[in-house]
Amino acid sequence: MGQGAGYYDRAFLAHPDAWRVGIALSVQQVDSLTPDPWDVPLHAIATELEWITL
């Protein structure tokens, strides 16, 4: 979850073929989120415990 002004989302839209991976700690994992209309989904998330593909 970002804290900015959509910089990553705009960069992702400018490079639609890029493979998008997030890096997070496992304690940040939640059951569900409601994305905003401008959010660009990730392909995977890497934590210290696992590799999560979406």
C-alpha positions in Angstrom: 0.0 0.0 0.0 1.5 3.2 -1.1 1.7 6.5 0.7 2.3 8.7 -2.3 0.6 10.3 -5.2 0.3 7.3 -7.6 3.9 7.5 -8.9 4.3 3.8 -9.1 0.9 3.3 -10.7 1.8 5.8 -13.4 5.2 4.2 -14.0 3.5 0.8 -14.3 1.0 2.1 -16.8 3.9 3.5 -18.9 5.5 0.1 -18.9 2.6 -2.4 -19.2 4.8 -5.4 -20.0 7.0 -5.0 -16.9 6.7 -7.7 -14.3 5.6 -6.1 -11.0 6.8 -7.5 -7.7 6.2 -6.0 -4.3 8.5 -6.6 -1.3 6.9 -6.7 2.2 7.2 -8.2 5.6 4.8 -11.1 6.4 3.3 -9.2 9.3 1.9 -6.7 6.7 -0.3 -9.4 5.1 -4.1 -8.9 5.3 -6.9 -11.1 4.2 -8.3 -8.6 1.7 -8.0 -5.0 0.4 -10.3 -2.8 -1.6 -8.2 -1.4 -4.5 -8.7 2.1 -5.7 -9.7 2.5 -9.4 -6.2 3.7 -10.3 -4.3 0.8 -8.6 -2.3 -1.4 -10.8 -2.0 -5.0 -9.5 1.2 -6.8 -8.8 2.2 -10.1 -10.3 3.9 -11.3 -7.0 4.9 -10.4 -3.5 8.1 -11.5 -1.8 8.2 -11.7 2.0 10.9 -13.0 4.4 8.7 -16.2 4.6 7.3 -16.8 1.2 6.8 -15.9 -2.5 3.2 -15.1 -3.2 1.9 -15.1 -6.8 -1.3 -13.3 -7.5 
